[in-house]
Structures are given as structure tokens and as C-alpha cells.
């Protein structure tokens, strides 16, 4: 039986389904920002950005950007009614004070212990840890969106991270291009996998043991351009 991995937009859609109505949410720079596009009908999250905006909306149409209104990734944003601005230090006080319900970040590696590595030194990758170190220990729940393997086919879900750590035992769920995996009691617990993909194939692309203590669902998502 054949199977297809999820695209980045489909991973973002699946991650968005796990955000509660009214949650205060921070999305990491780059790929995780896509999650904001796919809020389920009837739910509305309040999005926070480290550079000092709470309650921002969609990107403006091309040519209508106001470059005084940007997110932490320097992308143009719009404002929703009730949006607020604040100092960078106040923004991190919100993060460190536990006022965010959810943070969704990208990853280079996630360990079965919940450790996260999403930066590294050198000529490739994010050159500094930035606000991620604060987010992973300040938000009440932290999830990751990522490809299941690297471009070289190496697992991104591993027994132990080999890149510099962003945070220790901080990740609770990972949405990958092949599966939805929870981290519980220092183990990867498989909740969903793409239809047609066998457990043997999925395990061969994962750097630590996948446990299936309960029902396993198909990871089904809509077709998204």
C-alpha cells in the first residue's frame, strides 16, 4: 500500500486543530507561523509575538503592508480589534510569567525525553537561540512542527539530541510529516500516522522506540494548496 507524507501546510493545519478557543499562542519564526492560517471554525486564538504585539491578525494583501506592524520574523501583520502593543521586556515578562497557553516551534531534533534542539552554531541553521529558550519553559504547553526526517534521511525524533539544547523536557507533542507523537514519561507515544505507512517503516525512520499503548488513528488532513 502506498503512502504520502504531509506537506508543511498540512502539518500546520493539523497542529492548528489542537489549539483551544481563546488560547494565547506564540508561533515560532518561519514554518510554525503557518499554523495561524488554519484555525478551526468557531475557534479564535490570540496570537502573541515577542517583539511586542498581542492580538495580531492575517498578513495584509501585497502592497498594503505597514512595515511598522511586523511580527518577530519581520513579516507584515494586521491587527485585530483589541490588539495591544508593549515593550520587548514586557513581552518576555508575559512569556516567562507563564501567561502563554501554547507555543509551537520548529525543530532540528526532539528527544524522547522531551528535550528540544532547534538552533545550532556554524554556517547553517538559526545562528542563535533567540526567544525559544524562554518560550519552551514559559508556555504552559509546547508543541513542535517538523519533517519526520532530515533532507539526508536522518531521524529528527531521537533518543538523545546531539545539537545544542533549546530546552530540557519541554516538548509534549510533535506534529511531523508522517505522524502525531506525544511525549509521555520519557517515551515517544504514537497517536496518529499517515494511512498506508506501516509501523515497521515509520519505526525505521524514527531514532527512538515508538510506543502504542492505546488506539492508533490515521493522520488524515485536507488537501491544501
Order of alpha helices (4+ residues) and beta strands (2+ residues): alpha-beta-beta-beta-beta-alpha-beta-beta-beta-alpha-beta-beta-beta-beta-beta-alpha-beta-beta
